[in-house]
Amino acid sequence: MTRLVVDPARPDQSAIERAARSIGRGGVVAIPTDTLYGFAADPFNAVAVERVFELKGRGVDRALPLVAADAAQVREWIGELPALAARLAERFWPGPLTLLMRGPDALAPGVMSDGTVGVRVPAHGVPRALCAACGRPVTATSANISGAPPTGDPDRVADQFRDSGLELLLDSGPTPGGRPSTIVDVTGHQPQLIRAGAISWDEVLACVQHG
């Protein structure tokens, strides 16, 4: 496994492009986010998605969340944001709010659940730069073996997956950690809380009710 140190504020473009090439070949890359470290892979590549599940040692019963460079990339690859989703995205992106929305059939099995996919734009320069270099959203499920706690420590990621076949670790130092992203279902007329997290449900409701 290759480990590349990157500045979270000004990610080295050569490191980002190297990671993007790996993902383009169907590889899996460990990346920092604004919460924890995650596994980035091409969500439209079934072999790459299977590799993520193999690394984590878990079945495909739980869908993989995605991160994107910006809202425009979400619209291009996942679909147009409903009015409710657009309002929340404008208020909370970049940030720890995952929107559960209808996904395209082109997504690989294991990424969606019941036709929906979770996606967000993180408040961290490395995953956004990587998504921009890839030209599409990537997966961002936590970089840990199933059953072990997620981590914001790149050393723990390196230790867990040193001999796993993981191609690359983009190391920007410890991530903020804390609570995971809040997940909100925006497929209906009213938001539905799926997972409480870093953004309070009261904040979400206030945004919806008052704009």
C-alpha positions in Angstrom: 0.0 0.0 0.0 1.3 3.4 -0.9 0.8 6.2 1.5 0.8 9.8 0.2 0.7 12.8 2.6 -1.6 15.6 1.4 -2.5 19.0 2.7 -6.2 19.1 3.5 -6.4 22.8 2.6 -4.3 22.6 -0.6 -4.2 19.0 -1.8 -1.2 18.1 -4.0 -2.7 17.7 -7.5 -0.2 15.0 -8.5 -1.3 12.9 -5.5 -5.0 13.5 -6.2 -4.5 12.5 -9.9 -2.7 9.4 -8.9 -5.6 8.4 -6.7 -8.1 9.2 -9.4 -6.2 7.0 -11.9 -6.3 4.2 -9.3 -10.0 4.6 -8.9 -10.4 4.8 -12.7 -8.8 1.4 -13.0 -11.2 -0.1 -10.5 -9.0 0.3 -7.4 -10.0 1.4 -3.9 -8.3 4.3 -2.1 -8.5 5.3 1.5 -9.3 9.0 1.9 -10.0 11.6 4.6 -13.3 13.3 5.0 -14.7 16.0 7.3 -15.7 13.3 9.7 -13.6 10.0 9.4 -11.5 8.1 6.8 -13.4 6.3 4.1 -13.0 4.0 1.1 -13.2 5.7 -2.3 -14.1 3.7 -5.3 -16.1 4.1 -8.6 -19.7 3.5 -7.6 -20.6 2.7 -11.3 -18.0 -0.2 -11.3 -19.4 -3.4 -9.9 -16.0 -5.0 -9.4 -14.7 -1.9 -7.5 -17.7 -1.9 -5.3 -17.3 -5.6 -4.6 -13.7 -4.9 -3.6 -14.9 -2.3 -1.0 -17.1 -4.9 0.6 -14.2 -7.5 0.6 -11.9 -5.0 2.3 -14.5 -4.3 5.0 -15.4 -8.0 5.3 -19.1 -7.5 5.2 -22.0 -8.4 2.9 -23.8 -6.2 0.5 -26.8 -5.7 2.8 -25.9 -2.1 3.6 -25.6 0.4 0.8 -22.5 2.5 0.3 -22.8 6.3 0.7 -21.2 8.6 -1.9 -19.4 12.0 -1.8 -19.2 14.5 -4.6 -17.2 17.5 -5.6 -20.3 19.8 -5.6 -24.0 19.9 -6.1 -23.6 20.2 -9.9 -21.7 16.8 -10.0 -24.6 15.2 -8.0 -27.1 16.5 -10.5 -25.0 15.2 -13.4 -24.4 11.7 -12.1 -27.2 11.0 -9.6 -30.0 13.1 -10.8 -31.8 16.5 -10.4 -32.2 17.6 -6.8 -35.9 17.9 -5.8 -36.8 21.3 -4.3 -36.5 20.0 -0.8 -33.1 18.5 -1.4 -31.8 21.6 -3.2 -32.8 23.8 -0.2 -31.0 21.5 2.2 -27.9 21.2 -0.1 -27.7 25.0 -0.4 -27.8 25.4 3.4 -25.6 22.4 4.5 -23.2 21.6 1.7 -20.3 21.3 2.0 -20.9 19.6 5.3 -22.0 16.5 7.1 -25.5 16.1 5.7 -26.2 13.0 3.5 -29.2 13.3 1.3 -31.0 10.0 0.5 -32.4 10.4 -3.0 -33.4 8.3 -6.0 -30.4 6.9 -7.8 -29.7 5.9 -11.5 -29.8 2.3 -12.6 -26.2 2.6 -13.7 -25.0 2.5 -10.1 -23.4 -0.8 -9.2 -25.2 -3.3 -7.0 -24.5 -2.6 -3.4 -24.5 1.2 -3.7 -28.2 1.6 -3.6 -30.9 0.3 -1.3 -34.5 0.1 -2.6 -33.6 2.4 -5.4 -32.1 5.2 -3.3 -28.5 6.3 -2.6 -27.0 8.6 0.0 -24.8 11.4 -1.2 -23.2 14.5 0.2 -20.5 17.2 -0.5 -18.0 17.0 2.3 -16.4 20.0 4.0 -12.9 18.7 3.2 -10.6 19.6 0.3 -9.2 16.2 -0.4 -12.4 14.2 -1.2 -13.8 17.1 -3.2 -10.6 17.4 -5.2 -10.6 13.7 -5.8 -14.2 13.7 -7.0 -13.4 16.5 -9.4 -10.4 14.6 -10.7 -12.4 11.5 -11.2 -15.1 13.5 -12.9 -17.8 11.7 -10.8 -18.9 11.0 -7.2 -17.1 8.2 -5.4 -17.9 5.9 -2.5 -17.1 7.1 1.0 -18.0 4.2 3.4 -15.9 4.2 6.6 -12.4 2.7 6.2 -12.6 0.0 8.8 -13.1 -3.8 9.0 -16.7 -4.6 9.7 -17.2 -4.7 13.5 -14.3 -2.5 14.3 -15.0 1.2 15.1 -14.6 3.8 12.3 -11.5 5.9 12.6 -10.2 9.4 11.8 -6.6 8.2 12.4 -4.7 7.4 9.2 -2.2 5.3 11.2 -5.0 3.0 12.2 -6.2 2.7 8.6 -2.7 1.9 7.5 -2.3 -0.8 10.3 -5.7 -2.4 9.5 -5.2 -2.7 5.8 -1.4 -2.9 5.4 -1.5 -6.4 3.8 -5.0 -6.2 2.3 -4.3 -5.1 -1.2 -5.5 -1.6 -0.6 -3.7 0.4 -3.3 -3.4 3.9 -1.8 -3.9 5.9 1.4 -4.2 9.7 1.1 -3.0 10.8 4.5 -4.0 14.4 5.5 -3.5 13.7 9.2 -6.2 13.0 11.8 -9.7 14.0 10.7 -12.1 15.9 13.0 -14.0 12.8 13.9 -17.1 13.4 16.0 -20.6 12.3 15.0 -21.2 10.9 11.5 -23.1 12.7 8.9 -26.8 13.2 9.4 -28.8 11.2 6.9 -32.1 12.6 5.6 -34.5 11.0 3.1 -35.6 13.6 0.6 -37.5 11.3 -1.8 -40.9 12.5 -0.5 -42.6 15.9 0.1 -41.3 16.0 3.7 -37.8 15.2 5.0 -37.4 11.9 7.0 -34.6 11.5 9.5 -32.8 8.2 8.8 -29.7 8.7 11.0 -29.1 11.4 13.6 -25.6 12.9 13.3 -23.5 16.0 13.2 -26.3 18.3 12.0 -29.3 18.4 14.3 -32.7 17.4 13.2 -34.0 20.8 14.5 -31.6 22.5 12.1 -32.9 20.5 9.2 -36.5 21.2 10.0 -35.8 24.9 10.5 -34.2 25.0 7.0 -37.2 23.3 5.4 -39.8 25.3 7.2 -38.2 28.8 7.0 -35.9 28.5 4.0 
